[in-house]
């Protein structure tokens, strides 16, 4: 179980490092929303 949390922490750090600006965060949120919409269809 501990390995799972470590993997989640590494993934979160990578995501945060990848979108280090407000515009980057907005784009990431938009992409996630689009993925959810596609999955719902």
Secondary structure as UniProt FT lines:
FT   HELIX           2..18
FT   HELIX           22..40
//
